Amino acid sequence: MRIFRKFKRFFASGYQSSETGQIQIGQSQKNAAAAESRLREIYGDDTYDLQMLYESWAVRDSWKLKEQALPLLLGIKPDSIPSENEELVARLDDLWSHANKCVKQGVLEVRNRQGKEEAWEISPVEAYRWATIGRIEVPDELSTLMEFISSTVNKKNLTASELTTNSNDNNAADQFVWSREQVLGMALAILAAYPDKCRNSKGRVKVGKIISIINQKADFWLGNKKTGLTETAMKDLLNKWLNTLPEQMP
């Protein structure tokens, strides 16, 4: 998993003394510096620094969502965000707002959801999975490492049933997309079939009325299945699209 660290040891071994077979402290430091220099020459400073950053953080059991996970997803070392970089600060603020909403909608899993928002923690793999689902562009160095961890390391000690469960978890993104499509489709059908029941006395479409009818009629479309979205998530989804209209016409 620590790819560059293994490479450093490999390159450093080429500088060991053949006379003693041991590396003295001073020589060891020179070897490490030479190995690092060689890797920087091969891969470039940016790639090397990012790879070493992710290898040091990937071994952690969890990351703090706001202070650590979000900066890492953007290729930034936590606690090193320059306050004068207003564009970067704004980008992180937007990402935090999005992540916060996803947690509250049940789309993003955190370990201490009932605690303070600033204390929310998330596993490195879950953070990467969420970024992938949300089409957040992450550095290639993080993608390579997380794909390796997801496909190899995490499967070493899994039973057959656990592997099946893990495979099902990987389909969570498809399930979420399907749920959104179903809710939007049912809302469209209801608006077409029951336009008066979806509006208030002033003729304005009310999301609460649509959701009430969805709950009554869902069996027609879904049978014994559930929509997969909480009522709050459905409300946010429908409001998002209804609010794109500059003005609702009666």
N, C-alpha and C positions, 0 to 999 in steps of 0.2 A: 504494500500500500504506500510506503514511503519511497516512492520511485527515485526521486533525485537524491535522497539520502543514501540509498543503496548504490547509486551511480558514483556518488562522491567517495564512498568507501572503496569501490572498484578502482577508480582512478588513483586514489591515494595509495593503494596497495602497491602500485608500480614504483613508488618512491621509497619502499622499505629497504633497510640495510640488509644486504646478503650476508654480512659478516656476523652480526649478532642475532639476526632474525627477529629483533625487537625494535619497536619505534620509541625513541626517547621523547620526552614531552616536547622539547623544542622542535625536534624533527617532525613530530606528529602535527604540530601546528602549521609547520611549513607545508606538509603534505596536504592538509585540509585546505589551506589557502590555494595551493596549486590546483587541487581538484576543483575547487569552486571557480577559479579562474578559467579552467578548461571548460567547465559546463557553461559558464557565461559566454564563452567564445562560441560554443556550439549552438546554444539555444537563444542567446540574446539576454540582456539584463531583465527586460520586462517579463519574459516568460519564466526565467529562473526565479525571480522574486515572487511572482504569483504562485508558482508551483510550490516553493518552500513555504509560503504563507498558508496555502491550503493543506499541505501535508501536516503542518503543525496543528491546524485547527480541526482537521477531519477526524483525528483520533479522540476528540472530546465526545462525551456521551450526549451533550446537548449544548445549544447556543441560546443566549438570550435573544429573543426575536428582534426587538427594536435596536439594541445596542450592538449586537454582534452579527446575527444572521443577515439582516438587510444590507449592511455595508459589505459583508463577504460576498453576497450575491452579485454585488456590483463591482467586485474586485478591489475593495478598499479594506485596509487593515482597520479593525475596530479601534476606537479611541484615537484615530489619527486623522479625523475629518477636519480640514481647515475651515474654521467658521467664516473666513472671508470669501470662501468659494460659494457664493450665493446660489449659483445654479445647481451645484451638487447638493447643498443643504436642502433646496427646494425639491430636488428629485427624491431624496431620502424621505422627506416629509410626505410627499405624494405616495410613495411606496408603503410607508407606515400606515397612512390612512386606508389604503387598499387592503393591506394585511389585517388591520384591525377589523375592518368590515367583514373580511372572509372568516375570521375567527368567530365573530358573533353570528354569522350565518351558518356556521358548522362546516365550512368548506376547508378550513385550515385547522389542523389539530395542534393544540399546545398542551403542555403537561400540567400547568397550574392555572387553568382558565378562570377559576374563582378568585385568584389573587389579583394583585395590582397589575395593570396592563404592562407597565414597564418591567415587571418581573416575569412575564410570560417566557417560557422556554420551549424550544423545539429541537428535534433531532436533526442533524445535518442532512440526512437522506430525505426527511420530510420537507425540509426547507427547499431542497433542490427539486423535489417532486412538485411542490406548489409553484415554484418559479417556472417549471417546464409547462405545467398545465396553463398557467397564466401568460405564457409566451413572453416571459421576461428574459431578455437576452443576458446570459451569464457568460463569463470568460470560458474559453475552451479548456483551460487548465482545470477549472472546477468541474466541468461536464465530464471530462475524461476520468477524473478521480472518483466522482460520485457514481458514474456508470460502472466503474470497476468494483467499487464497494457494494453497490446494489446487486450486481450480477454474480459476484464471486464470494466476497468475504461474508456477507450476511447469509449465505446459503450453506456454509460448511457444516453447521450443526443442526440443520432443520430436518424434521421428519417429513415423510411424504405428505401427511395431512397439513403440516405447516407450510410446505411448499405450495400446496393448492391454495391455502388461504392467502399466502403472499401474492400468488398469481392473480387472485381475485382482487386484492388491494390495488394491483397495478391497473385494473380496469375501472378504478373509481372515477377517473377523469371522464371516461366514456359514459359512465352511469350519470354523472353530473350533467353532461351535455344533453343526454337523452331526457333527463328530468326537466331541464329548462325548455327543451323543444316541446315536450308534452304539455307543460303548463301554458306556454304561449299559444300552442295549437288549440287547447281547450278554451282559453280566453277568447280567441278569435271566433271559434264556433259559437260560443255563448253570446258574444256581442252581436253576431249575425242572427241568431235564433231568438234571443230575448233582449233586444235593444232597450226596451222600456224598463226592464227589471235591472238593468245595469246603470241607470241614471237616477240622479236625485230629482227633486221637484223643480230644480232650475235647468234640468236637461244636461247636467254635467256627468260624465262617466266617473263612477266611484269604484275604486279597486276593491274595497271591502265587499261590495255587492257582487262583483264578479267572483271573488274567492268563495263567497258563501254558496253560490250556484255551483262552482267547481266541486266543492265538498259534497254537495247533494247529488251531482251527476257523474262524479268521477268513475263510478263502477261501469258506466256505459262504455267508457274508453279503456279503462285499465283493468277491469275485472277485479280480482282480489289483490292486485298490486297497489302499491302506494306511489305517490308522485315523486318521492325521494327528496322533496324540499319542504322545509318547515313553512308554516304560514307566514312568518316574518320574511323568509327568503322569497316566497311567492309575491308578497306585497312589494318588496323592494324591486323585484324583477319587472313586474307590471308597471309600477310607478316610473321606473327608469324609461320605459318606452312611451308611456302616455305623456310624460313630461317633456318629450322631445318636440311635441307639437307646440307652436307658439301660443296657441289659444284653442281651447276645446269649443267646437261649435255645437249648439244644441241640435 
